[in-house]
Amino acid sequence: MKKSVEEDVFIPLYPKSTVEDKSSLRSKFQERRFWSAVKLLSNVVLWDGIVQEDKVRDLGLSKLLNRYLLLNILNTPLGPDNIEKCNKVVAYLPERWFQDLKGGSTLPELLNFSQHLLQ
């Protein structure tokens, strides 16, 4: 899993003006790469409870979400597309990771993502 996250994930970052046209080849390529990385996130978190939780959180959140997915989400204009991306990421996060948190707090690896959601 670590090798896949570190070597197989590639999401190009183009200027917003380039990807605003959803029919452009760059925009389509970036979207395909983003959703491929989201699928990898879903596969990584499936190992929660089998592989050590800290390893799964490191791969899924620190490396995949914060290094690749969040950059794309922040580069996506606010609106339905951004909401869809955020909803999909949240849907894959295991609920048990949040059970022992106090109200209003989140996992340290999710601070930047949480701040984006609050906006």
C-alpha contacts under 8 A as a table, 3 or more apart, distances in Angstrom:
res1	aa1	res2	aa2	distance
1	M	4	S	5.12
1	M	5	V	6.26
1	M	44	V	7.03
1	M	59	L	7.88
2	K	5	V	5.20
2	K	6	E	6.07
2	K	59	L	6.61
3	K	6	E	5.17
3	K	7	E	5.64
3	K	8	D	7.39
4	S	7	E	5.38
4	S	8	D	4.90
4	S	9	V	6.85
5	V	8	D	5.94
5	V	9	V	5.68
5	V	40	L	7.88
5	V	59	L	7.12
5	V	63	K	7.29
5	V	64	L	6.46
6	E	9	V	6.57
6	E	63	K	7.88
9	V	33	R	7.74
9	V	37	A	6.37
9	V	68	Y	7.85
10	F	33	R	6.64
10	F	68	Y	7.68
11	I	30	Q	5.97
11	I	33	R	5.37
11	I	34	F	6.09
11	I	68	Y	6.69
11	I	72	N	7.64
12	P	30	Q	6.03
13	L	30	Q	7.53
13	L	72	N	7.12
14	Y	18	T	6.26
14	Y	19	V	6.65
14	Y	26	R	7.64
15	P	18	T	5.35
15	P	19	V	6.78
16	K	19	V	5.33
16	K	20	E	5.93
16	K	75	N	6.66
16	K	76	T	7.49
16	K	77	P	7.98
17	S	20	E	5.43
17	S	21	D	7.62
18	T	21	D	6.60
18	T	24	S	7.80
18	T	26	R	7.27
18	T	27	S	7.19
19	V	22	K	6.30
19	V	24	S	6.98
19	V	26	R	6.44
19	V	27	S	4.48
20	E	27	S	7.31
21	D	24	S	5.61
21	D	27	S	6.89
22	K	27	S	5.61
22	K	28	K	6.63
23	S	27	S	6.88
23	S	28	K	6.77
24	S	27	S	5.31
24	S	28	K	6.32
25	L	28	K	5.13
25	L	29	F	6.04
26	R	29	F	5.14
26	R	30	Q	6.07
27	S	30	Q	5.16
27	S	31	E	6.15
28	K	31	E	5.14
28	K	32	R	6.21
29	F	32	R	5.18
29	F	33	R	6.24
30	Q	33	R	5.18
30	Q	34	F	6.11
31	E	34	F	4.99
31	E	35	W	6.21
32	R	35	W	5.31
32	R	36	S	6.09
33	R	36	S	5.02
33	R	37	A	6.26
34	F	37	A	5.18
34	F	38	V	6.31
34	F	69	L	6.66
34	F	72	N	7.28
35	W	38	V	4.85
35	W	39	K	6.20
36	S	39	K	5.12
36	S	40	L	6.37
37	A	40	L	4.92
37	A	41	L	6.22
37	A	64	L	7.50
37	A	68	Y	7.94
37	A	69	L	7.18
38	V	41	L	4.92
38	V	42	S	6.32
38	V	69	L	7.44
38	V	88	K	7.82
38	V	89	V	6.88
39	K	42	S	5.04
39	K	43	N	6.31
40	L	43	N	4.99
40	L	44	V	6.10
41	L	44	V	5.07
41	L	45	V	6.25
41	L	60	G	5.66
41	L	64	L	6.86
41	L	65	L	7.71
41	L	92	Y	7.52
42	S	45	V	5.43
42	S	46	L	6.38
42	S	92	Y	5.62
43	N	46	L	5.21
43	N	47	W	7.25
44	V	47	W	5.74
44	V	48	D	7.70
44	V	56	V	6.55
44	V	59	L	7.37
44	V	60	G	6.11
45	V	48	D	5.31
45	V	56	V	6.27
45	V	57	R	7.77
45	V	60	G	6.57
45	V	92	Y	7.15
45	V	93	L	7.02
45	V	94	P	7.19
47	W	50	I	5.29
47	W	51	V	5.70
47	W	56	V	6.96
48	D	51	V	5.86
48	D	52	Q	7.06
48	D	53	E	5.83
48	D	56	V	6.17
48	D	94	P	7.84
49	G	52	Q	6.79
49	G	53	E	6.65
51	V	55	K	7.01
51	V	56	V	6.78
52	Q	55	K	5.42
52	Q	56	V	6.51
53	E	56	V	5.11
53	E	57	R	6.03
54	D	57	R	5.10
54	D	58	D	5.97
55	K	58	D	5.08
55	K	59	L	6.21
56	V	59	L	5.26
56	V	60	G	5.79
56	V	61	L	7.97
57	R	60	G	5.11
57	R	61	L	5.27
57	R	62	S	6.83
58	D	61	L	5.58
58	D	62	S	4.85
58	D	63	K	6.21
59	L	62	S	6.01
59	L	63	K	5.07
59	L	64	L	6.09
60	G	63	K	6.10
60	G	64	L	5.11
60	G	65	L	6.18
61	L	64	L	5.66
61	L	65	L	4.75
61	L	66	N	6.08
61	L	109	E	6.01
61	L	110	L	7.20
62	S	65	L	6.20
62	S	66	N	5.31
62	S	67	R	6.87
62	S	109	E	5.84
63	K	66	N	5.82
63	K	67	R	5.21
63	K	68	Y	7.44
64	L	67	R	5.49
64	L	68	Y	5.53
64	L	69	L	6.45
65	L	68	Y	5.71
65	L	69	L	4.73
65	L	70	L	5.64
66	N	69	L	6.30
66	N	70	L	5.28
66	N	71	L	7.28
66	N	109	E	7.67
66	N	112	N	7.91
66	N	113	F	7.86
67	R	70	L	6.75
67	R	71	L	6.94
68	Y	71	L	5.64
68	Y	72	N	6.74
69	L	72	N	5.30
69	L	73	I	6.22
70	L	73	I	4.90
70	L	74	L	6.00
70	L	113	F	6.81
71	L	74	L	5.21
71	L	75	N	6.20
72	N	75	N	4.99
72	N	76	T	6.22
73	I	76	T	5.13
73	I	82	N	6.26
73	I	85	K	6.93
73	I	86	C	7.45
74	L	77	P	7.61
74	L	116	H	7.63
76	T	81	D	7.40
76	T	82	N	5.89
77	P	81	D	7.76
77	P	82	N	6.58
78	L	81	D	7.46
78	L	82	N	5.56
78	L	83	I	7.54
79	G	82	N	5.47
79	G	83	I	6.26
80	P	83	I	5.06
80	P	84	E	6.07
81	D	84	E	5.13
81	D	85	K	6.30
82	N	85	K	5.19
82	N	86	C	6.25
83	I	86	C	5.15
83	I	87	N	6.00
84	E	87	N	5.14
84	E	88	K	6.18
85	K	88	K	5.28
85	K	89	V	6.38
86	C	89	V	5.22
86	C	90	V	6.18
86	C	117	L	7.74
87	N	90	V	5.15
87	N	91	A	6.03
88	K	91	A	5.08
88	K	92	Y	6.67
89	V	92	Y	5.54
89	V	93	L	6.91
90	V	93	L	5.41
93	L	97	W	7.75
94	P	97	W	5.80
94	P	98	F	7.83
95	E	98	F	5.62
95	E	99	Q	6.79
96	R	99	Q	5.14
97	W	100	D	7.50
97	W	107	L	7.97
98	F	101	L	5.50
98	F	106	T	7.26
98	F	107	L	7.47
101	L	105	S	6.26
101	L	106	T	6.65
101	L	107	L	7.89
102	K	105	S	5.76
106	T	110	L	6.48
106	T	111	L	6.76
106	T	114	S	7.65
107	L	110	L	5.28
107	L	111	L	6.79
108	P	111	L	5.55
109	E	112	N	7.69
110	L	113	F	5.19
110	L	114	S	5.84
111	L	114	S	5.08
111	L	115	Q	6.18
112	N	115	Q	5.11
112	N	116	H	6.35
113	F	116	H	5.12
113	F	117	L	6.31
114	S	117	L	5.01
114	S	118	L	6.22
115	Q	118	L	5.10
115	Q	119	Q	6.50
116	H	119	Q	5.25
